[in-house]
Amino acid sequence: MKPADLNPTDYCVVLTTTNDKHNAEHIIHHLLEHKLAACVQVLPIESHYLWQGNYCQDKELLLVIKTQVACYAALESAVQLLHPYQVPQIVQLPLTQGFEPYLAWLKHNTQP
């Protein structure tokens, strides 16, 4: 694949959180199986937020999802469907630069 075929802005990182390891694994498996993500990293975090006027503090898992921008709509729908939260965090962070061999791998392992 020629470098001209790879535009870093065609790729993104999507973030979501969940408080349940089983749910995280279910989401990850679905995204990978359907080629909506090439890689998902899981990090333990502590979240502080307001929900329905109340201060909340929870242990959660942050899913860092690597994908193509063209996969985002289907990925968002899948996460929303599989997620236990009423309003899950599902946000897309654009890429502006990236290591070309990694972007080629990401492209090869995802399918819009």
Backbone atoms as SQL, in Angstrom:
CREATE TABLE atoms (id INTEGER PRIMARY KEY, chain TEXT, resi INTEGER, resn TEXT, atom TEXT, x REAL, y REAL, z REAL);
INSERT INTO atoms VALUES
  (1, 'A', 1, 'MET', 'N', 0.842, -1.172, 0.000),
  (2, 'A', 1, 'MET', 'CA', 0.000, 0.000, 0.000),
  (3, 'A', 1, 'MET', 'C', 0.888, 1.236, 0.000),
  (4, 'A', 2, 'LYS', 'N', 0.647, 2.124, -0.921),
  (5, 'A', 2, 'LYS', 'CA', 1.421, 3.350, -1.017),
  (6, 'A', 2, 'LYS', 'C', 1.004, 4.334, 0.079),
  (7, 'A', 3, 'PRO', 'N', 1.955, 5.100, 0.610),
  (8, 'A', 3, 'PRO', 'CA', 1.605, 6.074, 1.636),
  (9, 'A', 3, 'PRO', 'C', 0.496, 7.033, 1.204),
  (10, 'A', 4, 'ALA', 'N', 0.409, 7.360, -0.084),
  (11, 'A', 4, 'ALA', 'CA', -0.638, 8.272, -0.560),
  (12, 'A', 4, 'ALA', 'C', -2.032, 7.699, -0.335),
  (13, 'A', 5, 'ASP', 'N', -2.125, 6.371, -0.191),
  (14, 'A', 5, 'ASP', 'CA', -3.416, 5.724, 0.049),
  (15, 'A', 5, 'ASP', 'C', -3.888, 5.899, 1.490),
  (16, 'A', 6, 'LEU', 'N', -3.021, 6.371, 2.352),
  (17, 'A', 6, 'LEU', 'CA', -3.340, 6.476, 3.776),
  (18, 'A', 6, 'LEU', 'C', -3.422, 7.937, 4.193),
  (19, 'A', 7, 'ASN', 'N', -4.598, 8.347, 4.604),
  (20, 'A', 7, 'ASN', 'CA', -4.805, 9.695, 5.111),
  (21, 'A', 7, 'ASN', 'C', -5.141, 9.569, 6.596),
  (22, 'A', 8, 'PRO', 'N', -4.300, 10.085, 7.487),
  (23, 'A', 8, 'PRO', 'CA', -4.561, 9.930, 8.921),
  (24, 'A', 8, 'PRO', 'C', -5.944, 10.404, 9.353),
  (25, 'A', 9, 'THR', 'N', -6.509, 11.379, 8.658),
  (26, 'A', 9, 'THR', 'CA', -7.825, 11.878, 9.063),
  (27, 'A', 9, 'THR', 'C', -8.954, 10.906, 8.738),
  (28, 'A', 10, 'ASP', 'N', -8.641, 9.808, 8.052),
  (29, 'A', 10, 'ASP', 'CA', -9.637, 8.759, 7.793),
  (30, 'A', 10, 'ASP', 'C', -9.797, 7.821, 8.991),
  (31, 'A', 11, 'TYR', 'N', -8.992, 8.029, 10.029),
  (32, 'A', 11, 'TYR', 'CA', -8.977, 7.140, 11.187),
  (33, 'A', 11, 'TYR', 'C', -9.291, 7.932, 12.448),
  (34, 'A', 12, 'CYS', 'N', -9.733, 7.221, 13.472),
  (35, 'A', 12, 'CYS', 'CA', -10.094, 7.907, 14.713),
  (36, 'A', 12, 'CYS', 'C', -9.958, 6.962, 15.897),
  (37, 'A', 13, 'VAL', 'N', -10.038, 7.556, 17.062),
  (38, 'A', 13, 'VAL', 'CA', -10.106, 6.829, 18.321),
  (39, 'A', 13, 'VAL', 'C', -11.486, 7.131, 18.902),
  (40, 'A', 14, 'VAL', 'N', -12.163, 6.101, 19.361),
  (41, 'A', 14, 'VAL', 'CA', -13.467, 6.262, 19.991),
  (42, 'A', 14, 'VAL', 'C', -13.323, 5.855, 21.454),
  (43, 'A', 15, 'LEU', 'N', -13.901, 6.650, 22.338),
  (44, 'A', 15, 'LEU', 'CA', -13.854, 6.361, 23.768),
  (45, 'A', 15, 'LEU', 'C', -15.248, 6.038, 24.279),
  (46, 'A', 16, 'THR', 'N', -15.332, 4.996, 25.085),
  (47, 'A', 16, 'THR', 'CA', -16.551, 4.705, 25.825),
  (48, 'A', 16, 'THR', 'C', -16.140, 4.131, 27.171),
  (49, 'A', 17, 'THR', 'N', -17.052, 4.172, 28.123),
  (50, 'A', 17, 'THR', 'CA', -16.785, 3.618, 29.447),
  (51, 'A', 17, 'THR', 'C', -17.916, 2.681, 29.832),
  (52, 'A', 18, 'THR', 'N', -17.589, 1.744, 30.703),
  (53, 'A', 18, 'THR', 'CA', -18.589, 0.865, 31.295),
  (54, 'A', 18, 'THR', 'C', -18.098, 0.492, 32.689),
  (55, 'A', 19, 'ASN', 'N', -19.001, 0.069, 33.543),
  (56, 'A', 19, 'ASN', 'CA', -18.591, -0.293, 34.904),
  (57, 'A', 19, 'ASN', 'C', -18.585, -1.799, 35.120),
  (58, 'A', 20, 'ASP', 'N', -18.670, -2.552, 34.031),
  (59, 'A', 20, 'ASP', 'CA', -18.796, -4.001, 34.134),
  (60, 'A', 20, 'ASP', 'C', -17.839, -4.683, 33.157),
  (61, 'A', 21, 'LYS', 'N', -16.948, -5.531, 33.681),
  (62, 'A', 21, 'LYS', 'CA', -15.956, -6.202, 32.835),
  (63, 'A', 21, 'LYS', 'C', -16.621, -7.099, 31.794),
  (64, 'A', 22, 'HIS', 'N', -17.670, -7.803, 32.180),
  (65, 'A', 22, 'HIS', 'CA', -18.371, -8.680, 31.237),
  (66, 'A', 22, 'HIS', 'C', -18.955, -7.858, 30.086),
  (67, 'A', 23, 'ASN', 'N', -19.558, -6.719, 30.410),
  (68, 'A', 23, 'ASN', 'CA', -20.112, -5.860, 29.360),
  (69, 'A', 23, 'ASN', 'C', -19.009, -5.328, 28.458),
  (70, 'A', 24, 'ALA', 'N', -17.885, -4.920, 29.039),
  (71, 'A', 24, 'ALA', 'CA', -16.753, -4.438, 28.243),
  (72, 'A', 24, 'ALA', 'C', -16.297, -5.514, 27.265),
  (73, 'A', 25, 'GLU', 'N', -16.155, -6.745, 27.750),
  (74, 'A', 25, 'GLU', 'CA', -15.713, -7.841, 26.884),
  (75, 'A', 25, 'GLU', 'C', -16.734, -8.138, 25.794),
  (76, 'A', 26, 'HIS', 'N', -18.014, -8.025, 26.111),
  (77, 'A', 26, 'HIS', 'CA', -19.075, -8.248, 25.126),
  (78, 'A', 26, 'HIS', 'C', -19.007, -7.187, 24.015),
  (79, 'A', 27, 'ILE', 'N', -18.847, -5.939, 24.401),
  (80, 'A', 27, 'ILE', 'CA', -18.725, -4.855, 23.417),
  (81, 'A', 27, 'ILE', 'C', -17.488, -5.067, 22.554),
  (82, 'A', 28, 'ILE', 'N', -16.359, -5.352, 23.194),
  (83, 'A', 28, 'ILE', 'CA', -15.102, -5.544, 22.463),
  (84, 'A', 28, 'ILE', 'C', -15.232, -6.683, 21.460),
  (85, 'A', 29, 'HIS', 'N', -15.732, -7.816, 21.894),
  (86, 'A', 29, 'HIS', 'CA', -15.875, -8.971, 21.009),
  (87, 'A', 29, 'HIS', 'C', -16.745, -8.619, 19.805),
  (88, 'A', 30, 'HIS', 'N', -17.853, -7.947, 20.045),
  (89, 'A', 30, 'HIS', 'CA', -18.758, -7.566, 18.955),
  (90, 'A', 30, 'HIS', 'C', -18.052, -6.637, 17.958),
  (91, 'A', 31, 'LEU', 'N', -17.356, -5.625, 18.462),
  (92, 'A', 31, 'LEU', 'CA', -16.689, -4.671, 17.578),
  (93, 'A', 31, 'LEU', 'C', -15.608, -5.334, 16.740),
  (94, 'A', 32, 'LEU', 'N', -14.823, -6.208, 17.359),
  (95, 'A', 32, 'LEU', 'CA', -13.762, -6.895, 16.618),
  (96, 'A', 32, 'LEU', 'C', -14.339, -7.902, 15.625),
  (97, 'A', 33, 'GLU', 'N', -15.332, -8.655, 16.063),
  (98, 'A', 33, 'GLU', 'CA', -15.937, -9.671, 15.201),
  (99, 'A', 33, 'GLU', 'C', -16.564, -9.050, 13.954),
  (100, 'A', 34, 'HIS', 'N', -17.159, -7.877, 14.110),
  (101, 'A', 34, 'HIS', 'CA', -17.812, -7.211, 12.981),
  (102, 'A', 34, 'HIS', 'C', -16.894, -6.224, 12.261),
  (103, 'A', 35, 'LYS', 'N', -15.610, -6.256, 12.598),
  (104, 'A', 35, 'LYS', 'CA', -14.590, -5.408, 11.975),
  (105, 'A', 35, 'LYS', 'C', -14.908, -3.915, 12.089),
  (106, 'A', 36, 'LEU', 'N', -15.566, -3.555, 13.177),
  (107, 'A', 36, 'LEU', 'CA', -15.826, -2.146, 13.449),
  (108, 'A', 36, 'LEU', 'C', -14.664, -1.506, 14.197),
  (109, 'A', 37, 'ALA', 'N', -13.764, -2.326, 14.710),
  (110, 'A', 37, 'ALA', 'CA', -12.568, -1.859, 15.410),
  (111, 'A', 37, 'ALA', 'C', -11.423, -2.802, 15.083),
  (112, 'A', 38, 'ALA', 'N', -10.223, -2.246, 15.033),
  (113, 'A', 38, 'ALA', 'CA', -9.034, -3.064, 14.823),
  (114, 'A', 38, 'ALA', 'C', -8.381, -3.416, 16.153),
  (115, 'A', 39, 'CYS', 'N', -8.575, -2.560, 17.146),
  (116, 'A', 39, 'CYS', 'CA', -7.939, -2.743, 18.448),
  (117, 'A', 39, 'CYS', 'C', -8.766, -2.011, 19.494),
  (118, 'A', 40, 'VAL', 'N', -8.889, -2.627, 20.666),
  (119, 'A', 40, 'VAL', 'CA', -9.550, -1.967, 21.793),
  (120, 'A', 40, 'VAL', 'C', -8.663, -2.159, 23.018),
  (121, 'A', 41, 'GLN', 'N', -8.288, -1.071, 23.630),
  (122, 'A', 41, 'GLN', 'CA', -7.520, -1.122, 24.867),
  (123, 'A', 41, 'GLN', 'C', -8.461, -0.826, 26.027),
  (124, 'A', 42, 'VAL', 'N', -8.220, -1.482, 27.152),
  (125, 'A', 42, 'VAL', 'CA', -9.078, -1.325, 28.325),
  (126, 'A', 42, 'VAL', 'C', -8.227, -0.807, 29.484),
  (127, 'A', 43, 'LEU', 'N', -8.678, 0.292, 30.069),
  (128, 'A', 43, 'LEU', 'CA', -7.964, 0.905, 31.182),
  (129, 'A', 43, 'LEU', 'C', -8.908, 1.093, 32.363),
  (130, 'A', 44, 'PRO', 'N', -8.480, 0.730, 33.574),
  (131, 'A', 44, 'PRO', 'CA', -9.307, 1.015, 34.749),
  (132, 'A', 44, 'PRO', 'C', -9.218, 2.507, 35.072),
  (133, 'A', 45, 'ILE', 'N', -10.360, 3.116, 35.334),
  (134, 'A', 45, 'ILE', 'CA', -10.394, 4.548, 35.650),
  (135, 'A', 45, 'ILE', 'C', -11.369, 4.797, 36.797),
  (136, 'A', 46, 'GLU', 'N', -11.306, 5.986, 37.341),
  (137, 'A', 46, 'GLU', 'CA', -12.285, 6.442, 38.321),
  (138, 'A', 46, 'GLU', 'C', -12.954, 7.679, 37.731),
  (139, 'A', 47, 'SER', 'N', -14.269, 7.629, 37.591),
  (140, 'A', 47, 'SER', 'CA', -15.015, 8.733, 36.985),
  (141, 'A', 47, 'SER', 'C', -15.775, 9.518, 38.045),
  (142, 'A', 48, 'HIS', 'N', -15.775, 10.828, 37.881),
  (143, 'A', 48, 'HIS', 'CA', -16.528, 11.748, 38.737),
  (144, 'A', 48, 'HIS', 'C', -17.426, 12.544, 37.804),
  (145, 'A', 49, 'TYR', 'N', -18.723, 12.563, 38.085),
  (146, 'A', 49, 'TYR', 'CA', -19.653, 13.216, 37.162),
  (147, 'A', 49, 'TYR', 'C', -20.964, 13.553, 37.869),
  (148, 'A', 50, 'LEU', 'N', -21.761, 14.351, 37.208),
  (149, 'A', 50, 'LEU', 'CA', -23.101, 14.674, 37.691),
  (150, 'A', 50, 'LEU', 'C', -24.105, 13.869, 36.885),
  (151, 'A', 51, 'TRP', 'N', -25.037, 13.222, 37.580),
  (152, 'A', 51, 'TRP', 'CA', -26.098, 12.471, 36.916),
  (153, 'A', 51, 'TRP', 'C', -27.411, 12.780, 37.620),
  (154, 'A', 52, 'GLN', 'N', -28.336, 13.338, 36.889),
  (155, 'A', 52, 'GLN', 'CA', -29.660, 13.702, 37.406),
  (156, 'A', 52, 'GLN', 'C', -29.552, 14.547, 38.678),
  (157, 'A', 53, 'GLY', 'N', -28.610, 15.503, 38.629),
  (158, 'A', 53, 'GLY', 'CA', -28.432, 16.434, 39.734),
  (159, 'A', 53, 'GLY', 'C', -27.615, 15.920, 40.895),
  (160, 'A', 54, 'ASN', 'N', -27.134, 14.690, 40.821),
  (161, 'A', 54, 'ASN', 'CA', -26.356, 14.096, 41.910),
  (162, 'A', 54, 'ASN', 'C', -24.901, 13.917, 41.506),
  (163, 'A', 55, 'TYR', 'N', -24.007, 14.144, 42.473),
  (164, 'A', 55, 'TYR', 'CA', -22.584, 13.884, 42.270),
  (165, 'A', 55, 'TYR', 'C', -22.355, 12.381, 42.357),
  (166, 'A', 56, 'CYS', 'N', -21.664, 11.841, 41.372),
  (167, 'A', 56, 'CYS', 'CA', -21.382, 10.400, 41.349),
  (168, 'A', 56, 'CYS', 'C', -19.886, 10.175, 41.202),
  (169, 'A', 57, 'GLN', 'N', -19.427, 9.077, 41.759),
  (170, 'A', 57, 'GLN', 'CA', -18.039, 8.655, 41.650),
  (171, 'A', 57, 'GLN', 'C', -18.068, 7.145, 41.484),
  (172, 'A', 58, 'ASP', 'N', -17.509, 6.661, 40.370),
  (173, 'A', 58, 'ASP', 'CA', -17.555, 5.228, 40.076),
  (174, 'A', 58, 'ASP', 'C', -16.237, 4.729, 39.521),
  (175, 'A', 59, 'LYS', 'N', -15.957, 3.480, 39.795),
  (176, 'A', 59, 'LYS', 'CA', -14.872, 2.768, 39.126),
  (177, 'A', 59, 'LYS', 'C', -15.434, 2.305, 37.787),
  (178, 'A', 60, 'GLU', 'N', -14.719, 2.587, 36.729),
  (179, 'A', 60, 'GLU', 'CA', -15.169, 2.200, 35.396),
  (180, 'A', 60, 'GLU', 'C', -14.002, 1.647, 34.599),
  (181, 'A', 61, 'LEU', 'N', -14.333, 1.129, 33.430),
  (182, 'A', 61, 'LEU', 'CA', -13.348, 0.699, 32.456),
  (183, 'A', 61, 'LEU', 'C', -13.477, 1.609, 31.246),
  (184, 'A', 62, 'LEU', 'N', -12.354, 2.170, 30.823),
  (185, 'A', 62, 'LEU', 'CA', -12.319, 3.014, 29.634),
  (186, 'A', 62, 'LEU', 'C', -11.909, 2.147, 28.454),
  (187, 'A', 63, 'LEU', 'N', -12.737, 2.116, 27.429),
  (188, 'A', 63, 'LEU', 'CA', -12.419, 1.402, 26.200),
  (189, 'A', 63, 'LEU', 'C', -11.901, 2.418, 25.192),
  (190, 'A', 64, 'VAL', 'N', -10.673, 2.209, 24.737),
  (191, 'A', 64, 'VAL', 'CA', -10.031, 3.060, 23.738),
  (192, 'A', 64, 'VAL', 'C', -10.048, 2.261, 22.443),
  (193, 'A', 65, 'ILE', 'N', -10.888, 2.690, 21.513),
  (194, 'A', 65, 'ILE', 'CA', -11.206, 1.912, 20.319),
  (195, 'A', 65, 'ILE', 'C', -10.562, 2.567, 19.102),
  (196, 'A', 66, 'LYS', 'N', -9.775, 1.800, 18.338),
  (197, 'A', 66, 'LYS', 'CA', -9.133, 2.316, 17.128),
  (198, 'A', 66, 'LYS', 'C', -9.921, 1.830, 15.927),
  (199, 'A', 67, 'THR', 'N', -10.279, 2.759, 15.027),
  (200, 'A', 67, 'THR', 'CA', -11.131, 2.408, 13.894),
  (201, 'A', 67, 'THR', 'C', -10.978, 3.416, 12.761),
  (202, 'A', 68, 'GLN', 'N', -11.752, 3.201, 11.709),
  (203, 'A', 68, 'GLN', 'CA', -11.855, 4.159, 10.612),
  (204, 'A', 68, 'GLN', 'C', -13.034, 5.092, 10.878),
  (205, 'A', 69, 'VAL', 'N', -12.928, 6.326, 10.448),
  (206, 'A', 69, 'VAL', 'CA', -14.037, 7.275, 10.574),
  (207, 'A', 69, 'VAL', 'C', -15.283, 6.701, 9.897),
  (208, 'A', 70, 'ALA', 'N', -15.096, 6.006, 8.785),
  (209, 'A', 70, 'ALA', 'CA', -16.228, 5.431, 8.045),
  (210, 'A', 70, 'ALA', 'C', -16.968, 4.359, 8.844),
  (211, 'A', 71, 'CYS', 'N', -16.350, 3.810, 9.880),
  (212, 'A', 71, 'CYS', 'CA', -16.987, 2.793, 10.727),
  (213, 'A', 71, 'CYS', 'C', -17.732, 3.407, 11.908),
  (214, 'A', 72, 'TYR', 'N', -17.559, 4.711, 12.142),
  (215, 'A', 72, 'TYR', 'CA', -18.051, 5.305, 13.382),
  (216, 'A', 72, 'TYR', 'C', -19.554, 5.144, 13.589),
  (217, 'A', 73, 'ALA', 'N', -20.361, 5.418, 12.592),
  (218, 'A', 73, 'ALA', 'CA', -21.824, 5.364, 12.786),
  (219, 'A', 73, 'ALA', 'C', -22.267, 3.971, 13.218),
  (220, 'A', 74, 'ALA', 'N', -21.752, 2.936, 12.556),
  (221, 'A', 74, 'ALA', 'CA', -22.114, 1.560, 12.916),
  (222, 'A', 74, 'ALA', 'C', -21.560, 1.200, 14.290),
  (223, 'A', 75, 'LEU', 'N', -20.352, 1.664, 14.593),
  (224, 'A', 75, 'LEU', 'CA', -19.746, 1.408, 15.901),
  (225, 'A', 75, 'LEU', 'C', -20.577, 2.071, 17.003),
  (226, 'A', 76, 'GLU', 'N', -20.965, 3.319, 16.797),
  (227, 'A', 76, 'GLU', 'CA', -21.779, 4.017, 17.793),
  (228, 'A', 76, 'GLU', 'C', -23.096, 3.284, 18.035),
  (229, 'A', 77, 'SER', 'N', -23.744, 2.850, 16.968),
  (230, 'A', 77, 'SER', 'CA', -25.010, 2.117, 17.104),
  (231, 'A', 77, 'SER', 'C', -24.820, 0.824, 17.876),
  (232, 'A', 78, 'ALA', 'N', -23.733, 0.103, 17.579),
  (233, 'A', 78, 'ALA', 'CA', -23.467, -1.164, 18.261),
  (234, 'A', 78, 'ALA', 'C', -23.212, -0.943, 19.748),
  (235, 'A', 79, 'VAL', 'N', -22.388, 0.036, 20.083),
  (236, 'A', 79, 'VAL', 'CA', -22.092, 0.305, 21.492),
  (237, 'A', 79, 'VAL', 'C', -23.370, 0.715, 22.222),
  (238, 'A', 80, 'GLN', 'N', -24.158, 1.577, 21.612),
  (239, 'A', 80, 'GLN', 'CA', -25.402, 2.017, 22.249),
  (240, 'A', 80, 'GLN', 'C', -26.334, 0.834, 22.499),
  (241, 'A', 81, 'LEU', 'N', -26.426, -0.069, 21.553),
  (242, 'A', 81, 'LEU', 'CA', -27.290, -1.241, 21.682),
  (243, 'A', 81, 'LEU', 'C', -26.815, -2.188, 22.789),
  (244, 'A', 82, 'LEU', 'N', -25.503, -2.357, 22.907),
  (245, 'A', 82, 'LEU', 'CA', -24.928, -3.325, 23.845),
  (246, 'A', 82, 'LEU', 'C', -24.659, -2.744, 25.233),
  (247, 'A', 83, 'HIS', 'N', -24.774, -1.445, 25.382),
  (248, 'A', 83, 'HIS', 'CA', -24.356, -0.759, 26.601),
  (249, 'A', 83, 'HIS', 'C', -25.471, -0.717, 27.643),
  (250, 'A', 84, 'PRO', 'N', -25.132, -0.926, 28.929),
  (251, 'A', 84, 'PRO', 'CA', -26.161, -0.882, 29.973),
  (252, 'A', 84, 'PRO', 'C', -26.546, 0.536, 30.404),
  (253, 'A', 85, 'TYR', 'N', -25.708, 1.532, 30.112),
  (254, 'A', 85, 'TYR', 'CA', -25.996, 2.890, 30.567),
  (255, 'A', 85, 'TYR', 'C', -27.112, 3.506, 29.729),
  (256, 'A', 86, 'GLN', 'N', -27.910, 4.339, 30.371),
  (257, 'A', 86, 'GLN', 'CA', -28.963, 5.071, 29.673),
  (258, 'A', 86, 'GLN', 'C', -28.361, 6.065, 28.670),
  (259, 'A', 87, 'VAL', 'N', -27.280, 6.730, 29.082),
  (260, 'A', 87, 'VAL', 'CA', -26.584, 7.686, 28.221),
  (261, 'A', 87, 'VAL', 'C', -25.086, 7.369, 28.273),
  (262, 'A', 88, 'PRO', 'N', -24.628, 6.398, 27.479),
  (263, 'A', 88, 'PRO', 'CA', -23.210, 6.052, 27.517),
  (264, 'A', 88, 'PRO', 'C', -22.348, 7.123, 26.855),
  (265, 'A', 89, 'GLN', 'N', -21.139, 7.246, 27.357),
  (266, 'A', 89, 'GLN', 'CA', -20.152, 8.091, 26.677),
  (267, 'A', 89, 'GLN', 'C', -19.734, 7.352, 25.417),
  (268, 'A', 90, 'ILE', 'N', -19.933, 7.962, 24.282),
  (269, 'A', 90, 'ILE', 'CA', -19.424, 7.442, 23.013),
  (270, 'A', 90, 'ILE', 'C', -18.947, 8.674, 22.254),
  (271, 'A', 91, 'VAL', 'N', -17.640, 8.896, 22.237),
  (272, 'A', 91, 'VAL', 'CA', -17.091, 10.080, 21.583),
  (273, 'A', 91, 'VAL', 'C', -15.971, 9.682, 20.632),
  (274, 'A', 92, 'GLN', 'N', -15.890, 10.429, 19.543),
  (275, 'A', 92, 'GLN', 'CA', -14.876, 10.175, 18.522),
  (276, 'A', 92, 'GLN', 'C', -13.804, 11.259, 18.602),
  (277, 'A', 93, 'LEU', 'N', -12.550, 10.834, 18.629),
  (278, 'A', 93, 'LEU', 'CA', -11.416, 11.757, 18.597),
  (279, 'A', 93, 'LEU', 'C', -10.711, 11.575, 17.258),
  (280, 'A', 94, 'PRO', 'N', -10.579, 12.634, 16.470),
  (281, 'A', 94, 'PRO', 'CA', -9.945, 12.500, 15.162),
  (282, 'A', 94, 'PRO', 'C', -8.431, 12.346, 15.284),
  (283, 'A', 95, 'LEU', 'N', -7.844, 11.700, 14.300),
  (284, 'A', 95, 'LEU', 'CA', -6.388, 11.622, 14.198),
  (285, 'A', 95, 'LEU', 'C', -5.924, 12.688, 13.217),
  (286, 'A', 96, 'THR', 'N', -4.813, 13.294, 13.511),
  (287, 'A', 96, 'THR', 'CA', -4.218, 14.241, 12.573),
  (288, 'A', 96, 'THR', 'C', -2.926, 13.696, 11.988),
  (289, 'A', 97, 'GLN', 'N', -2.292, 12.787, 12.695),
  (290, 'A', 97, 'GLN', 'CA', -1.061, 12.146, 12.244),
  (291, 'A', 97, 'GLN', 'C', -1.075, 10.706, 12.715),
  (292, 'A', 98, 'GLY', 'N', -0.296, 9.850, 12.037),
  (293, 'A', 98, 'GLY', 'CA', -0.198, 8.463, 12.466),
  (294, 'A', 98, 'GLY', 'C', 0.914, 7.736, 11.733),
  (295, 'A', 99, 'PHE', 'N', 1.488, 6.755, 12.381),
  (296, 'A', 99, 'PHE', 'CA', 2.543, 5.921, 11.809),
  (297, 'A', 99, 'PHE', 'C', 1.938, 5.111, 10.670),
  (298, 'A', 100, 'GLU', 'N', 2.431, 5.297, 9.450),
  (299, 'A', 100, 'GLU', 'CA', 1.798, 4.707, 8.270),
  (300, 'A', 100, 'GLU', 'C', 1.627, 3.191, 8.338),
  (301, 'A', 101, 'PRO', 'N', 2.613, 2.419, 8.804),
  (302, 'A', 101, 'PRO', 'CA', 2.377, 0.975, 8.909),
  (303, 'A', 101, 'PRO', 'C', 1.229, 0.635, 9.868),
  (304, 'A', 102, 'TYR', 'N', 1.080, 1.414, 10.939),
  (305, 'A', 102, 'TYR', 'CA', -0.035, 1.183, 11.867),
  (306, 'A', 102, 'TYR', 'C', -1.362, 1.521, 11.201),
  (307, 'A', 103, 'LEU', 'N', -1.419, 2.628, 10.479),
  (308, 'A', 103, 'LEU', 'CA', -2.652, 2.997, 9.782),
  (309, 'A', 103, 'LEU', 'C', -3.024, 1.949, 8.737),
  (310, 'A', 104, 'ALA', 'N', -2.024, 1.404, 8.052),
  (311, 'A', 104, 'ALA', 'CA', -2.290, 0.343, 7.068),
  (312, 'A', 104, 'ALA', 'C', -2.862, -0.886, 7.765),
  (313, 'A', 105, 'TRP', 'N', -2.307, -1.241, 8.922),
  (314, 'A', 105, 'TRP', 'CA', -2.830, -2.374, 9.696),
  (315, 'A', 105, 'TRP', 'C', -4.263, -2.096, 10.143),
  (316, 'A', 106, 'LEU', 'N', -4.510, -0.875, 10.615),
  (317, 'A', 106, 'LEU', 'CA', -5.846, -0.497, 11.065),
  (318, 'A', 106, 'LEU', 'C', -6.842, -0.608, 9.904),
  (319, 'A', 107, 'LYS', 'N', -6.455, -0.111, 8.738),
  (320, 'A', 107, 'LYS', 'CA', -7.333, -0.177, 7.563),
  (321, 'A', 107, 'LYS', 'C', -7.630, -1.623, 7.192),
  (322, 'A', 108, 'HIS', 'N', -6.609, -2.460, 7.234),
  (323, 'A', 108, 'HIS', 'CA', -6.759, -3.873, 6.864),
  (324, 'A', 108, 'HIS', 'C', -7.699, -4.623, 7.812),
  (325, 'A', 109, 'ASN', 'N', -7.756, -4.202, 9.061),
  (326, 'A', 109, 'ASN', 'CA', -8.521, -4.933, 10.076),
  (327, 'A', 109, 'ASN', 'C', -9.873, -4.324, 10.427),
  (328, 'A', 110, 'THR', 'N', -10.289, -3.321, 9.672),
  (329, 'A', 110, 'THR', 'CA', -11.620, -2.735, 9.861),
  (330, 'A', 110, 'THR', 'C', -12.327, -2.682, 8.514),
  (331, 'A', 111, 'GLN', 'N', -13.633, -2.645, 8.582),
  (332, 'A', 111, 'GLN', 'CA', -14.412, -2.661, 7.344),
  (333, 'A', 111, 'GLN', 'C', -15.668, -1.806, 7.508),
  (334, 'A', 112, 'PRO', 'N', -15.710, -0.666, 6.820),
  (335, 'A', 112, 'PRO', 'CA', -16.905, 0.190, 6.915),
  (336, 'A', 112, 'PRO', 'C', -18.135, -0.488, 6.331);
